[in-house]
């Protein structure tokens, strides 16, 4: 009987999933509760203008998207049949 290796994804996939999930959660928290920075850190970095919160939203949205695309690429590298099925 031939050995069939289901080549598991590399640890990079799981790191991208974890970081993407964390940044996505931070994105949602910042959108729902923008004053968390002031409450948690005791700082008001933007003097109440909201610019710091929008910067956090932009950074976390970008990080979430980059991690999701990286995880997708990593998944497709190790599961080529699934990649062909979605075309």
C-alpha positions in Angstrom: 0.0 0.0 0.0 1.6 3.3 -1.0 2.1 6.0 1.6 -0.2 8.9 1.1 1.0 12.2 2.7 -1.7 14.8 3.3 1.0 17.5 3.5 -0.2 19.6 6.4 0.1 23.3 6.2 3.2 25.0 7.6 3.1 26.8 10.9 3.1 30.1 9.0 -0.6 29.3 8.1 -1.6 29.1 11.7 0.4 32.2 12.6 -1.4 34.1 9.9 -4.7 32.8 11.1 -4.0 33.8 14.7 -2.6 37.3 13.8 -5.4 37.9 11.3 -8.0 36.9 13.9 -6.4 39.1 16.6 -6.2 42.1 14.3 -9.8 41.5 13.1 -11.0 41.5 16.7 -9.1 44.7 17.4 -10.7 46.2 14.3 -14.2 45.3 15.5 -13.5 46.5 19.1 -12.2 49.9 17.8 -15.2 50.3 15.5 -17.7 49.5 18.3 -15.8 51.1 21.2 -13.4 53.8 19.9 -12.5 55.2 23.3 -10.8 52.0 24.4 -7.3 53.5 23.8 -8.0 56.4 26.2 -9.5 54.2 28.8 -6.9 51.4 28.7 -3.8 53.5 28.4 -4.9 56.7 30.1 -3.7 58.7 27.1 -5.4 60.9 24.6 -3.0 60.7 21.7 -5.2 62.7 19.3 -6.7 65.3 21.7 -10.2 64.0 21.1 -10.2 64.3 17.3 -10.7 60.6 16.7 -7.7 60.4 14.3 -5.9 57.8 16.5 -8.9 55.5 16.4 -9.2 55.8 12.6 -5.5 55.1 12.3 -6.0 51.9 14.4 -8.9 50.9 12.2 -6.8 51.4 9.0 -3.8 49.5 10.4 -5.9 46.6 11.7 -8.0 46.4 8.6 -4.8 46.2 6.5 -3.2 43.6 8.8 -6.4 41.5 8.7 -6.5 41.5 4.9 -2.8 40.8 4.5 -3.0 37.9 7.0 -6.1 36.5 5.3 -4.5 36.6 1.9 -1.3 35.0 3.3 -3.2 32.2 4.9 -5.2 31.7 1.7 -2.0 31.5 -0.3 -0.5 29.0 2.2 -3.7 26.9 2.2 -3.7 26.7 -1.6 -0.1 25.8 -1.8 -0.7 22.7 0.3 -4.2 21.9 -1.1 -4.0 22.4 -4.8 -7.1 20.3 -5.5 -9.2 22.7 -3.5 -7.6 25.7 -5.3 -8.6 24.2 -8.7 -12.1 23.4 -7.6 -12.9 27.1 -6.8 -11.8 28.4 -10.2 
